[in-house]
Amino acid sequence: MLRAPATPTLPELSLRPWRDADADALVAAYRDPVLLRWTRAPVTTTTEARRFVAAARRDWDDGCRFSFAVVEPHPAGETLVAQVVLKNVAAGRGDAEVGYWTAAPARGRGIAPHALDAVTRWAFARFAGLRRLDLMHQIDNPASCRVAEKAGYRFQEVLAARPPFPRDGHRHARWP
């Protein structure tokens, strides 16, 4: 489990592997039309949510992809606010990729850059030899550009569209 401590303007966040108990919150997050617009693999049913959680668990066990449920703790429990994923991790490889989404009620509060920064710091500390993390998004997603910049990912280049992405994209990068 990772923690992104509270700041004067940001809430405390807990970042942890997905759990079976997250299925309903995951389905609820994917009801958001904005999230559905940007995702290639929506989670729209409890069965799909259980498959998502099981796949995330296998990925953790395989050590190549680490998907974090980002939750905001409250006295009565916690609220799912985002996901951050570290992917394409391989021994001896100097680069990997991060991705994220933010649940609709959490958007505009600085949640995504706060959580992304926590996973980025963890990745550089945990994986010896990791020299660069990339964050990629479609060019018509300016919100992702702002998240990348706020999390310290610098714009690097425009990437040409290629399946399954229908539009050109941006690659941002961060170094240790």
VOBA-1610 file (N, C-alpha, C; in pm, whole numbers, padded with zeros to 5 digits, always signed):
BEGIN
Met+00084-00118+00000Met+00000+00000+00000Met+00089+00124+00000Leu+00050+00221-00081Leu+00119+00349-00085Leu+00028+00455-00024Arg+00089+00561+00022Arg+00012+00674+00072Arg+00063+00801+00004Ala-00032+00884-00032Ala-00001+01019-00078Ala-00052+01109+00033Pro+00037+01164+00114Pro-00008+01241+00230Pro-00087+01365+00193Ala-00171+01406+00282Ala-00249+01529+00263Ala-00154+01648+00259Thr-00194+01748+00183Thr-00124+01876+00179Thr-00229+01982+00213Pro-00191+02108+00222Pro-00293+02211+00248Pro-00405+02215+00144Thr-00376+02167+00021Thr-00479+02174-00084Thr-00523+02038-00138Leu-00459+01930-00093Leu-00489+01796-00145Leu-00523+01700-00032Pro-00616+01608-00056Pro-00650+01512+00048Pro-00547+01400+00057Glu-00547+01330+00169Glu-00467+01208+00181Glu-00529+01104+00089Leu-00442+01026+00023Leu-00488+00917-00062Leu-00417+00789-00022Ser-00487+00679-00032Ser-00427+00546-00018Ser-00430+00481-00155Leu-00320+00419-00191Leu-00310+00350-00319Leu-00277+00205-00289Arg-00362+00115-00337Arg-00347-00026-00301Arg-00390-00113-00418Pro-00351-00240-00414Pro-00403-00332-00516Pro-00555-00341-00509Trp-00616-00370-00623Trp-00761-00385-00629Trp-00805-00505-00548Arg-00924-00494-00491Arg-00984-00601-00410Arg-01118-00641-00471Asp-01161-00763-00441Asp-01292-00808-00487Asp-01402-00713-00442Ala-01387-00658-00324Ala-01489-00568-00268Ala-01499-00435-00345Asp-01407-00410-00437Asp-01410-00286-00516Asp-01501-00296-00639Ala-01559-00412-00664Ala-01634-00434-00789Ala-01744-00331-00810Asp-01827-00307-00710Asp-01939-00212-00728Asp-01889-00071-00754Ala-01787-00028-00682Ala-01732+00107-00702Ala-01668+00120-00840Leu-01607+00014-00887Leu-01545+00014-01019Leu-01651+00029-01128Val-01759-00047-01119Val-01868-00036-01215Val-01928+00105-01211Ala-01946+00159-01091Ala-02002+00294-01077Ala-01911+00398-01144Ala-01780+00384-01127Ala-01687+00479-01188Ala-01697+00476-01341Tyr-01715+00358-01396Tyr-01722+00344-01541Tyr-01858+00384-01600Arg-01951+00425-01520Arg-02077+00478-01574Arg-02059+00620-01627Asp-01948+00679-01599Asp-01917+00815-01639Asp-01887+00823-01789Pro-01962+00901-01866Pro-01938+00910-02010Pro-01799+00962-02045Val-01742+01048-01962Val-01606+01098-01990Val-01506+00984-01980Leu-01514+00905-01875Leu-01423+00791-01861Leu-01444+00693-01975Leu-01567+00667-02010Leu-01595+00574-02120Leu-01537+00622-02253Arg-01532+00753-02271Arg-01478+00808-02395Arg-01330+00773-02414Trp-01256+00770-02304Trp-01111+00754-02313Trp-01063+00612-02288Thr-01149+00522-02251Thr-01102+00387-02217Thr-01124+00291-02332Arg-01036+00195-02344Arg-01051+00090-02445Arg-01118-00034-02387Ala-01124-00047-02256Ala-01178-00167-02192Ala-01270-00127-02077Pro-01392-00082-02108Pro-01483-00041-02001Pro-01524-00158-01912Val-01554-00125-01789Val-01601-00222-01690Val-01745-00182-01659Thr-01840-00256-01715Thr-01978-00214-01705Thr-02067-00308-01625Thr-02016-00424-01587Thr-02095-00519-01509Thr-02012-00571-01393Thr-02079-00630-01296Thr-02008-00689-01182Thr-01916-00801-01229Thr-01960-00879-01326Thr-01876-00987-01379Thr-01749-00930-01441Glu-01762-00822-01520Glu-01643-00759-01579Glu-01553-00702-01470Ala-01613-00645-01366Ala-01533-00590-01256Ala-01454-00701-01186Arg-01516-00814-01165Arg-01444-00926-01102Arg-01331-00976-01190Arg-01355-00979-01321Arg-01247-01017-01414Arg-01133-00916-01410Phe-01169-00787-01404Phe-01070-00680-01396Phe-00982-00697-01272Val-01046-00721-01158Val-00972-00738-01032Val-00884-00862-01038Ala-00937-00971-01091Ala-00858-01095-01101Ala-00738-01074-01194Ala-00758-01005-01305Ala-00647-00977-01397Ala-00543-00887-01331Ala-00590-00787-01257Ala-00496-00698-01186Ala-00413-00776-01085Arg-00476-00869-01017Arg-00404-00953-00919Arg-00299-01039-00990Arg-00336-01099-01104Arg-00239-01180-01180Arg-00122-01094-01227Asp-00153-00972-01274Asp-00047-00882-01320Asp+00051-00849-01208Trp-00001-00825-01087Trp+00087-00800-00973Trp+00176-00921-00949Asp+00116-01040-00953Asp+00194-01163-00931Asp+00300-01183-01038Asp+00268-01146-01162Asp+00364-01158-01273Asp+00474-01053-01266Gly+00448-00942-01197Gly+00549-00838-01179Gly+00573-00749-01300Cys+00476-00742-01391Cys+00497-00659-01511Cys+00399-00542-01519Arg+00294-00547-01438Arg+00191-00442-01441Arg+00135-00429-01300Phe+00128-00305-01253Phe+00085-00280-01115Phe-00027-00177-01117Ser-00148-00224-01095Ser-00266-00140-01101Ser-00310-00107-00958Phe-00316+00022-00929Phe-00352+00069-00795Phe-00493+00127-00795Ala-00575+00081-00702Ala-00700+00149-00671Ala-00661+00267-00583Val-00704+00386-00620Val-00673+00506-00541Val-00800+00540-00463Val-00787+00538-00331Val-00903+00564-00246Val-00874+00680-00151Glu-00980+00752-00122Glu-00973+00861-00026Glu-01031+00808+00105Pro-00948+00798+00209Pro-00999+00746+00336Pro-01091+00846+00406His-01193+00792+00471His-01288+00870+00552His-01309+00795+00682Pro-01357+00860+00785Pro-01381+00789+00911Pro-01474+00668+00895Ala-01567+00674+00802Ala-01662+00564+00785Ala-01619+00464+00677Gly-01502+00481+00620Gly-01456+00390+00515Gly-01368+00462+00416Glu-01388+00431+00289Glu-01307+00493+00184Glu-01390+00508+00058Thr-01348+00602-00028Thr-01415+00626-00155Thr-01315+00606-00267Leu-01353+00526-00367Leu-01269+00508-00485Leu-01269+00638-00564Val-01150+00693-00589Val-01141+00821-00661Val-01062+00812-00791Ala-00982+00705-00808Ala-00899+00697-00929Ala-00834+00560-00940Gln-00766+00543-01050Gln-00675+00430-01070Gln-00547+00486-01128Val-00434+00431-01086Val-00306+00458-01150Val-00243+00323-01177Val-00187+00309-01296Val-00125+00182-01334Val+00017+00207-01384Leu+00107+00121-01342Leu+00244+00116-01392Leu+00251-00007-01480Lys+00287+00010-01607Lys+00284-00103-01699Lys+00411-00114-01781Asn+00427-00231-01840Asn+00543-00262-01925Asn+00673-00260-01846Val+00665-00305-01722Val+00784-00315-01638Val+00853-00447-01673Ala+00983-00443-01697Ala+01059-00564-01727Ala+01201-00548-01676Ala+01256-00657-01624Ala+01393-00656-01574Ala+01488-00612-01686Gly+01578-00521-01652Gly+01676-00474-01748Gly+01625-00369-01845Arg+01498-00341-01841Arg+01442-00239-01930Arg+01444-00106-01856Gly+01490-00002-01921Gly+01505+00127-01855Gly+01384+00216-01855Asp+01278+00173-01927Asp+01159+00257-01932Asp+01034+00173-01906Ala+00930+00240-01866Ala+00799+00179-01844Ala+00697+00288-01870Glu+00570+00255-01850Glu+00463+00350-01880Glu+00366+00359-01764Val+00309+00475-01746Val+00203+00494-01647Val+00075+00535-01718Gly-00035+00504-01654Gly-00166+00545-01702Gly-00254+00571-01582Tyr-00367+00632-01605Tyr-00454+00664-01492Tyr-00592+00697-01543Trp-00687+00696-01455Trp-00817+00759-01475Trp-00864+00813-01341Thr-00955+00908-01348Thr-01011+00970-01227Thr-01162+00954-01230Ala-01220+00913-01119Ala-01365+00903-01109Ala-01425+01043-01118Ala-01541+01053-01179Ala-01604+01185-01204Ala-01611+01274-01081Pro-01657+01225-00963Pro-01667+01315-00848Pro-01533+01368-00797Ala-01424+01305-00838Ala-01292+01346-00790Ala-01220+01440-00886Arg-01270+01458-01005Arg-01202+01542-01104Arg-01196+01687-01061Gly-01085+01750-01098Gly-01067+01891-01069Gly-01018+01921-00929Arg-00986+01817-00852Arg-00940+01834-00715Arg-00791+01806-00698Gly-00720+01775-00805Gly-00578+01744-00797Gly-00549+01600-00760Ile-00650+01515-00762Ile-00634+01374-00723Ile-00538+01301-00816Ala-00560+01312-00948Ala-00480+01236-01044Ala-00330+01270-01034Pro-00289+01397-01038Pro-00146+01423-01027Pro-00088+01380-00893His-00166+01393-00786His-00121+01353-00651His-00094+01202-00647Ala-00188+01125-00699Ala-00173+00978-00701Ala-00065+00935-00800Leu-00059+00999-00915Leu+00041+00966-01016Leu+00182+00991-00964Asp+00200+01100-00892Asp+00330+01130-00833Asp+00370+01021-00732Ala+00275+00974-00651Ala+00307+00869-00553Ala+00352+00741-00621Val+00283+00700-00726Val+00321+00578-00797Val+00454+00597-00870Thr+00475+00715-00926Thr+00600+00744-00995Thr+00719+00733-00900Arg+00708+00794-00784Arg+00818+00786-00685Arg+00841+00642-00642Trp+00733+00568-00618Trp+00743+00428-00580Trp+00814+00347-00689Ala+00777+00369-00815Ala+00836+00293-00925Ala+00986+00317-00934Phe+01028+00443-00925Phe+01171+00471-00935Phe+01247+00413-00815Ala+01186+00410-00698Ala+01251+00353-00580Ala+01255+00200-00586Arg+01152+00140-00640Arg+01139-00006-00635Arg+01215-00078-00745Phe+01221-00021-00864Phe+01276-00093-00979Phe+01412-00036-01017Ala+01517-00105-00974Ala+01653-00064-01008Ala+01668-00063-01159Gly+01730+00038-01211Gly+01752+00047-01354Gly+01643+00120-01430Leu+01533+00149-01363Leu+01426+00225-01429Leu+01473+00369-01442Arg+01482+00416-01566Arg+01536+00550-01591Arg+01434+00649-01643Arg+01318+00599-01694Arg+01219+00691-01749Arg+01081+00627-01743Leu+00983+00710-01712Leu+00844+00670-01719Leu+00774+00757-01823Asp+00696+00694-01908Asp+00620+00765-02010Asp+00473+00768-01973Leu+00408+00877-02007Leu+00263+00891-01995Leu+00215+00935-02132Met+00124+00857-02190Met+00076+00888-02324Met-00075+00908-02324His-00119+01001-02405His-00263+01027-02417His-00292+01082-02555Gln-00418+01073-02596Gln-00458+01128-02724Gln-00447+01280-02722Ile-00418+01336-02835Ile-00394+01479-02848Ile-00517+01562-02812Asp-00636+01503-02828Asp-00759+01577-02799Asp-00805+01560-02654Asn-00713+01524-02566Asn-00744+01510-02424Asn-00658+01610-02343Pro-00694+01737-02345Pro-00612+01837-02276Pro-00608+01818-02125Ala-00710+01755-02067Ala-00707+01730-01922Ala-00591+01638-01887Ser-00565+01537-01970Ser-00451+01448-01944Ser-00319+01521-01958Cys-00313+01616-02048Cys-00192+01698-02062Cys-00165+01774-01932Arg-00270+01832-01875Arg-00255+01909-01750Arg-00213+01817-01635Val-00272+01698-01626Val-00234+01603-01521Val-00087+01568-01535Ala-00045+01536-01657Ala+00096+01500-01679Ala+00189+01611-01632Glu+00160+01733-01671Glu+00245+01845-01634Glu+00247+01867-01483Lys+00130+01859-01418Lys+00123+01878-01273Lys+00197+01769-01198Ala+00207+01650-01257Ala+00277+01539-01192Ala+00425+01535-01231Gly+00472+01638-01299Gly+00615+01646-01332Gly+00656+01572-01458Tyr+00559+01534-01541Tyr+00589+01468-01668Tyr+00599+01574-01776Arg+00715+01585-01838Arg+00737+01686-01940Arg+00695+01636-02078Phe+00635+01727-02156Phe+00597+01693-02293Phe+00723+01660-02372Gln+00719+01550-02449Gln+00834+01506-02528Gln+00808+01513-02679Glu+00689+01463-02721Glu+00666+01456-02865Glu+00520+01426-02895Val+00485+01452-03022Val+00356+01410-03075Val+00377+01274-03140Leu+00289+01180-03107Leu+00295+01046-03163Leu+00188+01031-03270Ala+00221+00971-03381Ala+00124+00949-03487Ala+00018+00848-03441Ala-00104+00867-03488Ala-00213+00774-03456Ala-00175+00635-03505Arg-00212+00535-03424Arg-00193+00396-03465Arg-00291+00311-03384Pro-00343+00206-03445Pro-00443+00125-03374Pro-00391+00078-03239Pro-00473+00083-03136Pro-00615+00110-03138Pro-00649+00258-03117Phe-00551+00346-03127Phe-00574+00489-03101Phe-00604+00562-03232Pro-00724+00622-03242Pro-00766+00683-03369Pro-00705+00820-03397Arg-00644+00881-03297Arg-00589+01016-03316Arg-00443+01020-03273Asp-00373+01123-03318Asp-00237+01144-03272Asp-00238+01156-03120Gly-00121+01141-03061Gly-00112+01149-02916Gly+00008+01230-02871His+00016+01247-02740His+00132+01310-02677His+00203+01206-02593Arg+00336+01217-02593Arg+00416+01140-02496Arg+00482+01240-02403His+00456+01220-02274His+00521+01296-02168His+00615+01199-02096Ala+00718+01251-02034Ala+00813+01163-01964Ala+00859+01226-01834Arg+00897+01137-01743Arg+00955+01181-01614Arg+01073+01090-01583Trp+01173+01150-01522Trp+01295+01080-01485Trp+01311+01084-01334Pro+01395+00994-01280Pro+01414+00995-01132Pro+01469+01126-01080
//
